[in-house]
Amino acid sequence: MEGSKKNVQKTQESFTKGLKAEWNKIVWTDKKTLVRQTIAVVVISVIVCLLITLADNLGIQFMQLLMK
């Protein structure tokens, strides 16, 4: 039983060391880049939303035209 506790402790220490090593590899963006990328995502999302809405409305009008 004593040996299995040591194995668990070694595994936990190994995991913790690996986690710390991977955490230190993360490259965090600066605030300016983060803001620019966030704005770009919002603008592109709004444009795509407008295009989908336009296509949907055109489809509805086309279907109404066909039903008349």
C-alpha positions in Angstrom: 0.0 0.0 0.0 2.9 2.3 0.8 4.3 1.8 -2.7 1.1 2.7 -4.4 0.8 6.0 -2.5 4.3 6.9 -3.6 3.4 6.1 -7.2 0.3 8.2 -7.0 2.3 11.1 -5.5 5.0 10.8 -8.3 2.3 10.8 -10.9 0.7 13.9 -9.4 4.0 15.7 -9.2 4.8 14.7 -12.8 1.4 16.0 -13.9 1.9 19.2 -12.0 5.3 19.8 -13.5 4.0 19.1 -17.0 1.1 21.4 -16.5 3.3 24.2 -15.3 5.6 23.7 -18.3 2.7 23.8 -20.8 1.3 26.9 -19.0 4.6 28.7 -19.5 4.5 28.0 -23.2 1.3 30.1 -23.6 1.8 33.3 -25.5 -0.7 35.9 -24.3 -1.7 38.6 -26.8 -1.4 42.2 -25.9 -4.5 44.4 -25.2 -4.3 46.2 -28.5 -4.3 43.0 -30.5 -7.1 41.5 -28.4 -9.3 44.6 -28.9 -8.6 44.6 -32.7 -9.4 40.9 -33.1 -12.6 41.2 -31.0 -13.8 44.1 -33.1 -13.1 42.2 -36.3 -15.0 39.2 -35.0 -18.0 41.3 -34.0 -18.0 43.2 -37.4 -17.8 40.0 -39.4 -20.5 38.4 -37.3 -22.8 41.4 -38.0 -22.1 41.2 -41.7 -22.8 37.5 -41.9 -26.0 38.0 -39.9 -27.1 40.7 -42.3 -26.4 38.5 -45.3 -28.3 35.6 -43.8 -31.2 37.9 -43.0 -31.2 39.3 -46.6 -31.1 35.8 -48.1 -33.9 34.7 -45.9 -36.1 37.7 -46.7 -35.4 37.3 -50.5 -36.3 33.6 -50.2 -39.6 34.4 -48.4 -40.5 37.0 -51.0 -39.7 34.6 -53.8 -41.9 31.9 -52.2 -44.7 34.3 -51.8 -44.4 35.3 -55.4 -44.6 31.7 -56.5 -47.7 31.0 -54.3 -49.7 33.9 -55.9 
